[in-house]
Amino acid sequence: MRFSLRRLGMEWGKIGYQRGKVEYTLSAYQQNPYAGVFGEVSYRYYSRLFKTLITIWAPNALLGYSVYTWANWEYDRCTRKMPSQFLDEKPPEAGSE
């Protein structure tokens, strides 16, 4: 007789029968994902959230916005014509078309 996992009741993605294994689950309808949101947990959570916002998110957002505005300002400056480059040109005369 050949040894195989299929004979032991094991298939791909399924564990075979195990003696002494106890598994407890809670129904999805009995779970309360918002338990403690308005209690002591919320103070700790929100204090950490605001600390993260102030120390990490705010400086990065300000830096990103400043780089964005500087890049737009520099682009506008570079695409503008400088009057000193066109001093030798004469405007077209009226009626010479």
C-alpha positions in Angstrom: 0.0 0.0 0.0 1.4 3.3 -1.1 1.5 6.3 1.4 -0.3 9.4 0.0 -1.9 12.5 1.5 -5.1 11.7 -0.4 -5.6 8.5 1.6 -5.2 10.5 4.8 -8.1 12.7 3.7 -5.9 15.7 2.8 -6.3 17.6 -0.4 -4.9 20.8 -1.7 -6.2 23.6 0.5 -7.9 21.3 3.0 -6.5 20.0 6.2 -7.3 16.4 7.1 -9.1 15.4 10.2 -7.2 16.3 13.4 -8.1 14.8 16.7 -8.3 17.2 19.7 -8.6 20.4 17.5 -11.2 22.8 18.8 -12.1 25.8 16.8 -14.3 28.6 18.1 -15.9 31.2 15.8 -18.3 34.1 16.2 -21.0 34.6 13.7 -20.7 37.7 11.5 -24.1 38.8 12.7 -23.0 38.7 16.4 -19.8 40.8 15.9 -19.7 44.4 16.9 -17.0 46.2 14.9 -17.7 49.6 16.6 -17.5 48.3 20.1 -15.7 50.9 22.3 -15.5 53.6 19.6 -17.1 56.2 21.9 -15.3 55.1 25.1 -11.8 55.0 26.4 -10.5 53.3 23.2 -11.5 56.2 21.1 -9.4 58.7 23.1 -6.3 56.6 22.7 -7.0 55.9 19.1 -7.7 59.5 18.2 -4.8 60.8 20.2 -2.4 58.5 18.2 -4.2 59.4 15.0 -3.8 63.2 15.5 -0.2 62.7 16.6 0.5 60.8 13.4 -1.3 63.5 11.3 0.7 66.3 12.9 4.1 64.6 12.8 4.0 62.7 9.5 1.1 63.8 7.2 1.1 67.5 7.7 4.8 68.2 6.9 4.6 65.9 3.9 1.5 67.6 2.6 3.0 71.0 3.1 6.2 70.0 1.3 4.2 68.5 -1.6 2.1 71.6 -1.9 5.1 73.9 -1.8 6.9 71.8 -4.5 3.8 71.8 -6.6 3.3 75.6 -6.4 7.0 76.3 -7.0 7.0 74.0 -10.1 4.0 75.8 -11.6 5.6 79.2 -10.8 8.9 78.1 -12.4 7.1 76.7 -15.5 5.2 80.0 -16.0 8.4 82.0 -15.5 10.3 79.9 -18.1 7.6 80.1 -20.7 7.3 83.9 -20.5 9.0 86.0 -23.1 11.7 88.4 -21.9 11.3 91.9 -23.6 15.1 92.4 -23.6 15.5 89.5 -26.1 13.3 91.3 -28.7 14.7 94.9 -28.6 16.2 94.7 -32.1 12.8 93.7 -33.7 10.6 96.3 -35.2 6.8 96.0 -35.0 5.0 95.3 -38.3 3.8 98.4 -40.1 0.1 98.8 -40.5 -1.3 98.1 -44.0 1.7 96.2 -45.3 0.0 92.9 -45.4 
